[in-house]
Amino acid sequence: MEAIRNSITITGSKEYVRFYERNTPKDEWRAVTIDLAKV
C-alpha cells in the first residue's frame, strides 16, 4: 500500500497511478497509467 501511495502523482486537480509491465523479462518496460478521476 505504501508503494502505491508513493506512486500517486498529483498534477493540478488530476491524480493518476503509473504502473510498468512487460510480458517477458527480456521485453522493454511499458507504462500503464490509471487516471483515478476516471476510474
N, CA, C, O and CB atoms as a CASP TS submission, in Angstrom:
PFRMAT TS
TARGET T0000
AUTHOR 0000-0000-0000
METHOD Language model
MODEL 1
PARENT N/A
ATOM      1  N   MET     1       0.827  -1.178   0.000  1.00  0.00           N
ATOM      2  CA  MET     1       0.000   0.000   0.000  1.00  0.00           C
ATOM      3  C   MET     1       0.879   1.251   0.000  1.00  0.00           C
ATOM      4  O   MET     1       0.544   2.241  -0.651  1.00  0.00           O
ATOM      5  CB  MET     1      -0.945  -0.007   1.206  1.00  0.00           C
ATOM      6  N   GLU     2       1.980   1.215   0.712  1.00  0.00           N
ATOM      7  CA  GLU     2       2.860   2.383   0.738  1.00  0.00           C
ATOM      8  C   GLU     2       3.447   2.659  -0.639  1.00  0.00           C
ATOM      9  O   GLU     2       3.562   3.816  -1.042  1.00  0.00           O
ATOM     10  CB  GLU     2       3.984   2.184   1.755  1.00  0.00           C
ATOM     11  N   ALA     3       3.821   1.600  -1.369  1.00  0.00           N
ATOM     12  CA  ALA     3       4.366   1.774  -2.714  1.00  0.00           C
ATOM     13  C   ALA     3       3.322   2.390  -3.641  1.00  0.00           C
ATOM     14  O   ALA     3       3.646   3.252  -4.458  1.00  0.00           O
ATOM     15  CB  ALA     3       4.852   0.428  -3.279  1.00  0.00           C
ATOM     16  N   ILE     4       2.080   1.954  -3.516  1.00  0.00           N
ATOM     17  CA  ILE     4       1.019   2.529  -4.340  1.00  0.00           C
ATOM     18  C   ILE     4       0.801   3.985  -3.957  1.00  0.00           C
ATOM     19  O   ILE     4       0.661   4.843  -4.828  1.00  0.00           O
ATOM     20  CB  ILE     4      -0.292   1.728  -4.189  1.00  0.00           C
ATOM     21  N   ARG     5       0.771   4.265  -2.663  1.00  0.00           N
ATOM     22  CA  ARG     5       0.578   5.641  -2.201  1.00  0.00           C
ATOM     23  C   ARG     5       1.715   6.537  -2.695  1.00  0.00           C
ATOM     24  O   ARG     5       1.469   7.681  -3.080  1.00  0.00           O
ATOM     25  CB  ARG     5       0.491   5.687  -0.659  1.00  0.00           C
ATOM     26  N   ASN     6       2.939   6.046  -2.691  1.00  0.00           N
ATOM     27  CA  ASN     6       4.086   6.826  -3.160  1.00  0.00           C
ATOM     28  C   ASN     6       4.085   7.009  -4.674  1.00  0.00           C
ATOM     29  O   ASN     6       4.712   7.941  -5.177  1.00  0.00           O
ATOM     30  CB  ASN     6       5.378   6.159  -2.730  1.00  0.00           C
ATOM     31  N   SER     7       3.399   6.144  -5.405  1.00  0.00           N
ATOM     32  CA  SER     7       3.384   6.247  -6.863  1.00  0.00           C
ATOM     33  C   SER     7       2.317   7.208  -7.378  1.00  0.00           C
ATOM     34  O   SER     7       2.303   7.537  -8.564  1.00  0.00           O
ATOM     35  CB  SER     7       3.167   4.884  -7.469  1.00  0.00           C
ATOM     36  N   ILE     8       1.434   7.655  -6.509  1.00  0.00           N
ATOM     37  CA  ILE     8       0.375   8.578  -6.926  1.00  0.00           C
ATOM     38  C   ILE     8       0.981   9.961  -7.132  1.00  0.00           C
ATOM     39  O   ILE     8       1.661  10.492  -6.255  1.00  0.00           O
ATOM     40  CB  ILE     8      -0.779   8.628  -5.873  1.00  0.00           C
ATOM     41  N   THR     9       0.726  10.527  -8.291  1.00  0.00           N
ATOM     42  CA  THR     9       1.226  11.858  -8.624  1.00  0.00           C
ATOM     43  C   THR     9       0.038  12.782  -8.830  1.00  0.00           C
ATOM     44  O   THR     9      -0.910  12.442  -9.538  1.00  0.00           O
ATOM     45  CB  THR     9       2.133  11.823  -9.893  1.00  0.00           C
ATOM     46  N   ILE    10       0.094  13.936  -8.216  1.00  0.00           N
ATOM     47  CA  ILE    10      -0.975  14.918  -8.379  1.00  0.00           C
ATOM     48  C   ILE    10      -0.500  15.983  -9.349  1.00  0.00           C
ATOM     49  O   ILE    10       0.515  16.639  -9.115  1.00  0.00           O
ATOM     50  CB  ILE    10      -1.385  15.549  -7.012  1.00  0.00           C
ATOM     51  N   THR    11      -1.238  16.155 -10.440  1.00  0.00           N
ATOM     52  CA  THR    11      -0.941  17.166 -11.447  1.00  0.00           C
ATOM     53  C   THR    11      -2.161  18.063 -11.540  1.00  0.00           C
ATOM     54  O   THR    11      -3.166  17.697 -12.151  1.00  0.00           O
ATOM     55  CB  THR    11      -0.584  16.525 -12.842  1.00  0.00           C
ATOM     56  N   GLY    12      -2.074  19.211 -10.947  1.00  0.00           N
ATOM     57  CA  GLY    12      -3.248  20.081 -10.918  1.00  0.00           C
ATOM     58  C   GLY    12      -4.324  19.426 -10.079  1.00  0.00           C
ATOM     59  O   GLY    12      -4.125  19.168  -8.892  1.00  0.00           O
ATOM     60  N   SER    13      -5.457  19.158 -10.690  1.00  0.00           N
ATOM     61  CA  SER    13      -6.541  18.519  -9.957  1.00  0.00           C
ATOM     62  C   SER    13      -6.731  17.066 -10.371  1.00  0.00           C
ATOM     63  O   SER    13      -7.747  16.452 -10.048  1.00  0.00           O
ATOM     64  CB  SER    13      -7.830  19.285 -10.165  1.00  0.00           C
ATOM     65  N   LYS    14      -5.749  16.517 -11.088  1.00  0.00           N
ATOM     66  CA  LYS    14      -5.860  15.134 -11.533  1.00  0.00           C
ATOM     67  C   LYS    14      -4.882  14.255 -10.762  1.00  0.00           C
ATOM     68  O   LYS    14      -3.747  14.647 -10.491  1.00  0.00           O
ATOM     69  CB  LYS    14      -5.603  15.028 -13.048  1.00  0.00           C
ATOM     70  N   GLU    15      -5.341  13.076 -10.422  1.00  0.00           N
ATOM     71  CA  GLU    15      -4.483  12.089  -9.779  1.00  0.00           C
ATOM     72  C   GLU    15      -4.415  10.866 -10.664  1.00  0.00           C
ATOM     73  O   GLU    15      -5.422  10.446 -11.233  1.00  0.00           O
ATOM     74  CB  GLU    15      -4.998  11.722  -8.363  1.00  0.00           C
ATOM     75  N   TYR    16      -3.236  10.296 -10.781  1.00  0.00           N
ATOM     76  CA  TYR    16      -3.104   9.072 -11.550  1.00  0.00           C
ATOM     77  C   TYR    16      -2.019   8.203 -10.932  1.00  0.00           C
ATOM     78  O   TYR    16      -1.149   8.682 -10.205  1.00  0.00           O
ATOM     79  CB  TYR    16      -2.786   9.380 -13.027  1.00  0.00           C
ATOM     80  N   VAL    17      -2.094   6.928 -11.239  1.00  0.00           N
ATOM     81  CA  VAL    17      -1.100   5.957 -10.788  1.00  0.00           C
ATOM     82  C   VAL    17      -0.474   5.364 -12.032  1.00  0.00           C
ATOM     83  O   VAL    17      -1.183   5.020 -12.978  1.00  0.00           O
ATOM     84  CB  VAL    17      -1.733   4.841  -9.870  1.00  0.00           C
ATOM     85  N   ARG    18       0.821   5.242 -12.047  1.00  0.00           N
ATOM     86  CA  ARG    18       1.504   4.667 -13.205  1.00  0.00           C
ATOM     87  C   ARG    18       2.194   3.375 -12.771  1.00  0.00           C
ATOM     88  O   ARG    18       3.006   3.360 -11.846  1.00  0.00           O
ATOM     89  CB  ARG    18       2.535   5.678 -13.816  1.00  0.00           C
ATOM     90  N   PHE    19       1.853   2.308 -13.457  1.00  0.00           N
ATOM     91  CA  PHE    19       2.491   1.017 -13.258  1.00  0.00           C
ATOM     92  C   PHE    19       3.310   0.701 -14.500  1.00  0.00           C
ATOM     93  O   PHE    19       3.086   1.278 -15.564  1.00  0.00           O
ATOM     94  CB  PHE    19       1.439  -0.102 -12.973  1.00  0.00           C
ATOM     95  N   TYR    20       4.243  -0.201 -14.363  1.00  0.00           N
ATOM     96  CA  TYR    20       5.028  -0.638 -15.508  1.00  0.00           C
ATOM     97  C   TYR    20       4.875  -2.144 -15.625  1.00  0.00           C
ATOM     98  O   TYR    20       4.848  -2.858 -14.622  1.00  0.00           O
ATOM     99  CB  TYR    20       6.531  -0.227 -15.367  1.00  0.00           C
ATOM    100  N   GLU    21       4.776  -2.623 -16.873  1.00  0.00           N
ATOM    101  CA  GLU    21       4.623  -4.052 -17.104  1.00  0.00           C
ATOM    102  C   GLU    21       5.470  -4.476 -18.293  1.00  0.00           C
ATOM    103  O   GLU    21       5.871  -3.656 -19.119  1.00  0.00           O
ATOM    104  CB  GLU    21       3.144  -4.415 -17.335  1.00  0.00           C
ATOM    105  N   ARG    22       5.729  -5.756 -18.356  1.00  0.00           N
ATOM    106  CA  ARG    22       6.381  -6.346 -19.521  1.00  0.00           C
ATOM    107  C   ARG    22       5.954  -7.796 -19.589  1.00  0.00           C
ATOM    108  O   ARG    22       5.704  -8.425 -18.560  1.00  0.00           O
ATOM    109  CB  ARG    22       7.941  -6.213 -19.447  1.00  0.00           C
ATOM    110  N   ASN    23       5.871  -8.330 -20.795  1.00  0.00           N
ATOM    111  CA  ASN    23       5.383  -9.691 -20.987  1.00  0.00           C
ATOM    112  C   ASN    23       6.419 -10.731 -20.613  1.00  0.00           C
ATOM    113  O   ASN    23       6.084 -11.755 -20.018  1.00  0.00           O
ATOM    114  CB  ASN    23       4.959  -9.894 -22.415  1.00  0.00           C
ATOM    115  N   THR    24       7.665 -10.482 -20.952  1.00  0.00           N
ATOM    116  CA  THR    24       8.746 -11.400 -20.589  1.00  0.00           C
ATOM    117  C   THR    24       9.880 -10.587 -19.988  1.00  0.00           C
ATOM    118  O   THR    24       9.934  -9.376 -20.202  1.00  0.00           O
ATOM    119  CB  THR    24       9.240 -12.222 -21.826  1.00  0.00           C
ATOM    120  N   PRO    25      10.778 -11.203 -19.251  1.00  0.00           N
ATOM    121  CA  PRO    25      11.889 -10.463 -18.654  1.00  0.00           C
ATOM    122  C   PRO    25      12.782  -9.754 -19.673  1.00  0.00           C
ATOM    123  O   PRO    25      13.483  -8.808 -19.314  1.00  0.00           O
ATOM    124  CB  PRO    25      12.723 -11.397 -17.838  1.00  0.00           C
ATOM    125  N   LYS    26      12.771 -10.185 -20.917  1.00  0.00           N
ATOM    126  CA  LYS    26      13.622  -9.562 -21.934  1.00  0.00           C
ATOM    127  C   LYS    26      12.950  -8.391 -22.648  1.00  0.00           C
ATOM    128  O   LYS    26      13.618  -7.629 -23.347  1.00  0.00           O
ATOM    129  CB  LYS    26      14.034 -10.594 -22.951  1.00  0.00           C
ATOM    130  N   ASP    27      11.626  -8.239 -22.477  1.00  0.00           N
ATOM    131  CA  ASP    27      10.896  -7.147 -23.124  1.00  0.00           C
ATOM    132  C   ASP    27      11.187  -5.814 -22.438  1.00  0.00           C
ATOM    133  O   ASP    27      11.654  -5.764 -21.300  1.00  0.00           O
ATOM    134  CB  ASP    27       9.384  -7.430 -23.110  1.00  0.00           C
ATOM    135  N   GLU    28      10.894  -4.731 -23.169  1.00  0.00           N
ATOM    136  CA  GLU    28      11.011  -3.387 -22.602  1.00  0.00           C
ATOM    137  C   GLU    28       9.857  -3.142 -21.628  1.00  0.00           C
ATOM    138  O   GLU    28       8.771  -3.700 -21.791  1.00  0.00           O
ATOM    139  CB  GLU    28      11.020  -2.307 -23.727  1.00  0.00           C
ATOM    140  N   TRP    29      10.097  -2.304 -20.613  1.00  0.00           N
ATOM    141  CA  TRP    29       9.029  -1.915 -19.705  1.00  0.00           C
ATOM    142  C   TRP    29       8.066  -0.988 -20.434  1.00  0.00           C
ATOM    143  O   TRP    29       8.492  -0.123 -21.199  1.00  0.00           O
ATOM    144  CB  TRP    29       9.598  -1.234 -18.436  1.00  0.00           C
ATOM    145  N   ARG    30       6.782  -1.165 -20.200  1.00  0.00           N
ATOM    146  CA  ARG    30       5.744  -0.346 -20.818  1.00  0.00           C
ATOM    147  C   ARG    30       4.914   0.286 -19.694  1.00  0.00           C
ATOM    148  O   ARG    30       4.453  -0.403 -18.785  1.00  0.00           O
ATOM    149  CB  ARG    30       4.838  -1.202 -21.791  1.00  0.00           C
ATOM    150  N   ALA    31       4.736   1.596 -19.774  1.00  0.00           N
ATOM    151  CA  ALA    31       3.978   2.307 -18.738  1.00  0.00           C
ATOM    152  C   ALA    31       2.482   2.065 -18.904  1.00  0.00           C
ATOM    153  O   ALA    31       1.951   2.096 -20.014  1.00  0.00           O
ATOM    154  CB  ALA    31       4.279   3.818 -18.788  1.00  0.00           C
ATOM    155  N   VAL    32       1.826   1.829 -17.799  1.00  0.00           N
ATOM    156  CA  VAL    32       0.368   1.694 -17.756  1.00  0.00           C
ATOM    157  C   VAL    32      -0.125   2.728 -16.751  1.00  0.00           C
ATOM    158  O   VAL    32       0.108   2.590 -15.550  1.00  0.00           O
ATOM    159  CB  VAL    32      -0.090   0.216 -17.358  1.00  0.00           C
ATOM    160  N   THR    33      -0.805   3.761 -17.238  1.00  0.00           N
ATOM    161  CA  THR    33      -1.270   4.845 -16.390  1.00  0.00           C
ATOM    162  C   THR    33      -2.755   4.695 -16.113  1.00  0.00           C
ATOM    163  O   THR    33      -3.548   4.475 -17.028  1.00  0.00           O
ATOM    164  CB  THR    33      -0.979   6.200 -17.036  1.00  0.00           C
ATOM    165  N   ILE    34      -3.125   4.817 -14.845  1.00  0.00           N
ATOM    166  CA  ILE    34      -4.541   4.737 -14.463  1.00  0.00           C
ATOM    167  C   ILE    34      -4.948   6.113 -13.940  1.00  0.00           C
ATOM    168  O   ILE    34      -4.421   6.584 -12.933  1.00  0.00           O
ATOM    169  CB  ILE    34      -4.795   3.606 -13.374  1.00  0.00           C
ATOM    170  N   ASP    35      -5.882   6.746 -14.628  1.00  0.00           N
ATOM    171  CA  ASP    35      -6.394   8.050 -14.226  1.00  0.00           C
ATOM    172  C   ASP    35      -7.460   7.813 -13.157  1.00  0.00           C
ATOM    173  O   ASP    35      -8.540   7.305 -13.458  1.00  0.00           O
ATOM    174  CB  ASP    35      -6.976   8.850 -15.456  1.00  0.00           C
ATOM    175  N   LEU    36      -7.163   8.177 -11.923  1.00  0.00           N
ATOM    176  CA  LEU    36      -8.075   7.896 -10.827  1.00  0.00           C
ATOM    177  C   LEU    36      -9.384   8.670 -10.926  1.00  0.00           C
ATOM    178  O   LEU    36     -10.396   8.243 -10.369  1.00  0.00           O
ATOM    179  CB  LEU    36      -7.407   8.206  -9.525  1.00  0.00           C
ATOM    180  N   ALA    37      -9.379   9.795 -11.622  1.00  0.00           N
ATOM    181  CA  ALA    37     -10.598  10.569 -11.792  1.00  0.00           C
ATOM    182  C   ALA    37     -11.599   9.842 -12.687  1.00  0.00           C
ATOM    183  O   ALA    37     -12.804  10.069 -12.582  1.00  0.00           O
ATOM    184  CB  ALA    37     -10.274  11.939 -12.371  1.00  0.00           C
ATOM    185  N   LYS    38     -11.108   8.976 -13.560  1.00  0.00           N
ATOM    186  CA  LYS    38     -11.993   8.265 -14.486  1.00  0.00           C
ATOM    187  C   LYS    38     -12.346   6.859 -14.029  1.00  0.00           C
ATOM    188  O   LYS    38     -13.226   6.218 -14.605  1.00  0.00           O
ATOM    189  CB  LYS    38     -11.357   8.196 -15.837  1.00  0.00           C
ATOM    190  N   VAL    39     -11.675   6.385 -13.013  1.00  0.00           N
ATOM    191  CA  VAL    39     -11.904   5.006 -12.561  1.00  0.00           C
ATOM    192  C   VAL    39     -13.152   4.908 -11.736  1.00  0.00           C
ATOM    193  O   VAL    39     -13.501   3.823 -11.271  1.00  0.00           O
ATOM    194  CB  VAL    39     -10.724   4.495 -11.760  1.00  0.00           C
TER
END
